[in-house]
Amino acid sequence: MAQTKSMGKNKSSGLGENIRTIVYAVLIALALRTFAFEPFNIPSGSMMPTLLTGDYLFVSKYSYGYSRYSLAFGLPLFGGRIWGSSPERGDVVVFRLPTDPKKDYIKRVVGLPGDRVQMIEGRLHINGEMVERRRVSDFAVPVSSDRTVMVNQYVETLPGGSEHMILESSDSDHLDNTPEYEVPEGHFFMMGDNRDRSQDSRVMSIVGFVPEENLVGRAEIIWFSLRDASFWQIWHWPTRLRFGRLFNDIS
């Protein structure tokens, strides 16, 4: 009997230890996700050519400090931002959609507080000055599993010197001519690099100016990239993994 009781105690002790290990692992994962890095994946082509559908990213949560949207489920434990610093023009940022904070968006910061931003015939203007862009080789945009179309590609240089690639199918699309927007204090103007296929701050009824509180973090690195397949479909990895994009910095 004594031996039976001892075995029962050992089983109970082992179960308790396993539960504690799982709880600790979950708490550590939550802490890392909240304060350090959070993984995201790209579901659309609005940030091509910088980011492709099927890219998996790490976003640094500490880059701009912390707000309620840094926490799991966006719990409203505090308002504003703490330990915050502002994004720089040209940063690629994940943020919560102002009109629906349950949704994450990723775009590039082009307008800072106080800036005047406007599109005129496909050209970005900031504070009354046309932003420089330089034509480079066309970019092949996939439209199906076996077909691509070539789209105009440019190097755009923002005020301050930040350079990045953009796509412009034409200079007369529906978002290529806009009013002049003045960015309010504590807000930012975001645009996708795929200019004619991006729902961004130019669409005031959906995105508009992004409050500083809604910033989640800065996109830092592509750690995985898969073409036309989901991450869990490991049988597609050998043929659809984009090896050349693995561990690329995002700029």
C-alpha positions as CSV (number, residue, x, y, z in Angstrom):
1,M,0.0,0.0,0.0
2,A,2.8,2.4,0.9
3,Q,4.4,1.7,-2.5
4,T,1.0,2.4,-4.3
5,K,0.6,5.7,-2.5
6,S,4.1,6.8,-3.4
7,M,3.5,6.0,-7.0
8,G,0.3,8.0,-6.9
9,K,2.1,11.0,-5.3
10,N,4.8,10.8,-8.0
11,K,2.2,10.8,-10.8
12,S,0.4,13.8,-9.2
13,S,3.7,15.6,-8.7
14,G,4.7,14.9,-12.4
15,L,1.4,16.2,-13.7
16,G,1.7,19.4,-11.6
17,E,5.2,20.0,-12.9
18,N,4.0,19.6,-16.5
19,I,1.2,22.1,-15.9
20,R,3.6,24.6,-14.4
21,T,6.0,24.2,-17.3
22,I,3.2,24.9,-19.8
23,V,2.0,27.9,-17.8
24,Y,5.6,29.3,-17.7
25,A,6.0,28.7,-21.4
26,V,2.8,30.6,-22.2
27,L,3.7,33.5,-20.0
28,I,7.1,33.8,-21.6
29,A,5.6,33.7,-25.1
30,L,3.1,36.4,-24.1
31,A,5.8,38.5,-22.6
32,L,8.0,38.2,-25.8
33,R,5.0,39.0,-28.0
34,T,4.0,42.0,-25.9
35,F,7.4,43.6,-25.2
36,A,9.8,42.3,-27.9
37,F,8.7,40.8,-31.2
38,E,5.4,39.7,-32.7
39,P,5.1,37.6,-35.9
40,F,2.8,38.7,-38.7
41,N,2.1,37.4,-42.2
42,I,1.3,39.4,-45.4
43,P,-2.1,38.5,-46.9
44,S,-2.2,40.9,-49.8
45,G,0.0,42.7,-52.3
46,S,-0.4,46.3,-51.2
47,M,3.2,46.6,-50.1
48,M,4.8,45.0,-53.2
49,P,7.6,45.0,-54.1
50,T,8.9,45.5,-50.5
51,L,6.6,42.8,-49.1
52,L,5.0,39.9,-51.0
53,T,1.9,37.9,-50.2
54,G,3.1,35.0,-48.1
55,D,5.9,36.8,-46.4
56,Y,6.2,36.2,-42.6
57,L,7.7,39.0,-40.5
58,F,8.9,39.9,-37.1
59,V,7.7,43.3,-35.9
60,S,9.6,45.0,-33.0
61,K,7.1,46.0,-30.3
62,Y,9.6,48.2,-28.4
63,S,10.5,50.5,-31.4
64,Y,7.8,53.0,-30.7
65,G,7.0,52.2,-27.0
66,Y,3.8,50.5,-25.9
67,S,0.0,51.3,-26.0
68,R,-3.1,49.2,-25.4
69,Y,-2.6,47.6,-28.8
70,S,0.7,46.2,-27.7
71,L,-1.2,44.0,-25.3
72,A,-3.0,40.7,-26.1
73,F,-6.5,41.4,-27.3
74,G,-5.9,45.2,-27.1
75,L,-7.0,45.3,-23.5
76,P,-7.6,49.0,-22.5
77,L,-5.4,48.9,-19.4
78,F,-3.9,52.4,-20.1
79,G,-4.3,55.2,-22.6
80,G,-1.8,56.8,-25.0
81,R,1.8,55.4,-25.3
82,I,4.5,54.8,-22.7
83,W,8.2,54.7,-23.2
84,G,7.3,55.9,-26.7
85,S,9.4,57.3,-29.6
86,S,8.0,58.4,-32.9
87,P,8.4,56.5,-36.2
88,E,10.7,58.0,-38.8
89,R,9.6,58.9,-42.3
90,G,10.0,55.7,-44.4
91,D,9.5,53.2,-41.6
92,V,7.3,50.2,-42.5
93,V,4.8,50.0,-39.6
94,V,2.1,47.6,-38.4
95,F,-0.9,49.5,-36.9
96,R,-4.5,49.0,-35.9
97,L,-7.0,50.3,-38.4
98,P,-8.5,53.5,-36.9
99,T,-12.0,52.6,-38.1
100,D,-11.8,48.9,-36.9
101,P,-9.1,48.4,-34.3
102,K,-9.5,44.6,-34.5
103,K,-7.7,44.7,-37.8
104,D,-3.9,45.0,-38.4
105,Y,-2.6,46.9,-41.4
106,I,1.0,47.3,-42.6
107,K,2.1,50.4,-44.6
108,R,4.9,52.9,-44.9
109,V,5.1,56.2,-43.0
110,V,5.2,59.0,-45.6
111,G,3.7,61.9,-43.6
112,L,4.7,63.0,-40.1
113,P,2.6,65.3,-37.8
114,G,2.2,68.7,-39.4
115,D,3.1,67.6,-42.9
116,R,1.0,68.4,-45.9
117,V,0.6,65.3,-48.2
118,Q,-1.0,65.2,-51.7
119,M,-0.9,63.0,-54.8
120,I,-0.9,64.9,-58.1
121,E,-1.0,62.8,-61.3
122,G,0.6,59.9,-59.5
123,R,3.4,61.8,-57.9
124,L,3.7,62.2,-54.1
125,H,4.0,65.7,-52.8
126,I,5.1,66.5,-49.3
127,N,4.8,70.1,-48.0
128,G,4.4,71.4,-51.5
129,E,7.5,69.6,-52.9
130,M,7.3,66.7,-55.4
131,V,9.0,63.6,-54.0
132,E,11.8,62.3,-56.2
133,R,11.3,59.0,-58.0
134,R,13.6,57.2,-60.4
135,R,12.5,54.6,-62.9
136,V,14.1,51.2,-62.7
137,S,13.4,47.8,-64.3
138,D,9.7,46.7,-64.3
139,F,8.5,44.4,-61.6
140,A,6.7,41.1,-62.4
141,V,3.4,41.0,-60.4
142,P,1.8,37.5,-60.2
143,V,-1.9,37.5,-61.2
144,S,-2.3,33.7,-61.1
145,S,-0.1,30.6,-60.4
146,D,1.3,30.7,-63.9
147,R,1.0,34.3,-65.1
148,T,2.5,37.6,-64.3
149,V,2.1,41.2,-65.5
150,M,4.9,43.8,-65.7
151,V,4.4,46.9,-63.7
152,N,6.3,50.2,-63.6
153,Q,8.8,50.2,-60.7
154,Y,10.6,53.2,-59.2
155,V,13.0,54.1,-56.5
156,E,11.3,56.8,-54.4
157,T,13.4,59.1,-52.1
158,L,11.5,60.7,-49.3
159,P,12.5,64.0,-47.6
160,G,15.3,63.1,-45.3
161,G,16.9,60.6,-47.7
162,S,15.0,57.4,-47.1
163,E,14.8,55.3,-50.3
164,H,12.4,52.5,-51.1
165,M,10.9,50.8,-54.1
166,I,7.3,51.5,-55.3
167,L,5.0,50.2,-58.0
168,E,2.8,52.4,-60.2
169,S,0.5,50.8,-62.7
170,S,-0.3,54.2,-64.1
171,D,-0.3,57.9,-62.9
172,S,-4.1,58.3,-63.5
173,D,-5.6,55.8,-61.1
174,H,-8.4,56.7,-58.7
175,L,-5.9,57.5,-55.9
176,D,-3.4,59.3,-58.0
177,N,-5.0,62.7,-57.6
178,T,-6.1,63.7,-54.0
179,P,-6.8,66.7,-52.0
180,E,-4.0,68.1,-49.8
181,Y,-4.1,66.4,-46.4
182,E,-2.6,68.1,-43.3
183,V,-1.5,65.5,-40.8
184,P,-2.7,66.3,-37.3
185,E,-0.5,66.3,-34.3
186,G,-0.1,62.8,-32.9
187,H,-1.0,61.2,-36.2
188,F,0.8,59.8,-39.3
189,F,0.0,59.4,-43.0
190,M,0.5,55.9,-44.3
191,M,0.8,54.6,-47.8
192,G,1.4,51.3,-49.5
193,D,4.4,50.8,-51.8
194,N,2.0,49.3,-54.4
195,R,0.5,52.7,-55.0
196,D,-2.4,51.8,-57.2
197,R,-3.4,48.7,-55.2
198,S,-3.3,50.0,-51.7
199,Q,-6.1,51.0,-49.3
200,D,-4.2,53.5,-47.1
201,S,-4.4,57.0,-45.6
202,R,-5.6,58.4,-48.9
203,V,-8.9,56.6,-48.2
204,M,-10.1,58.8,-45.4
205,S,-13.3,56.9,-44.7
206,I,-11.4,53.6,-43.9
207,V,-7.8,54.4,-42.9
208,G,-7.2,58.1,-42.9
209,F,-4.7,59.6,-40.4
210,V,-3.3,56.9,-38.0
211,P,-3.1,57.9,-34.3
212,E,0.1,57.3,-32.6
213,E,-1.7,55.1,-30.1
214,N,-2.6,52.7,-32.9
215,L,1.0,51.8,-33.8
216,V,1.8,48.2,-33.0
217,G,5.5,48.1,-34.1
218,R,8.1,48.4,-36.9
219,A,8.5,45.6,-39.4
220,E,12.1,44.4,-39.1
221,I,12.9,41.2,-40.9
222,I,11.3,38.5,-43.2
223,W,11.9,35.2,-41.4
224,F,9.9,33.0,-43.8
225,S,8.3,33.4,-47.2
226,L,6.0,31.0,-49.1
227,R,4.4,31.3,-52.5
228,D,0.8,30.2,-53.0
229,A,0.6,28.1,-49.9
230,S,-0.1,28.4,-46.1
231,F,2.6,28.0,-43.5
232,W,1.1,24.7,-42.2
233,Q,1.2,23.1,-45.7
234,I,4.7,21.8,-45.2
235,W,4.4,19.5,-48.2
236,H,4.6,22.6,-50.4
237,W,7.7,24.0,-48.8
238,P,10.3,22.3,-51.1
239,T,8.8,23.9,-54.2
240,R,7.2,27.1,-53.0
241,L,9.6,28.4,-50.4
242,R,11.2,31.7,-51.4
243,F,14.7,31.0,-50.2
244,G,16.1,34.3,-51.4
245,R,13.8,36.3,-49.0
246,L,14.6,34.4,-45.8
247,F,16.0,36.7,-43.1
248,N,15.9,39.8,-45.3
249,D,15.8,43.1,-43.5
250,I,12.8,45.3,-44.3
251,S,13.5,48.8,-45.5
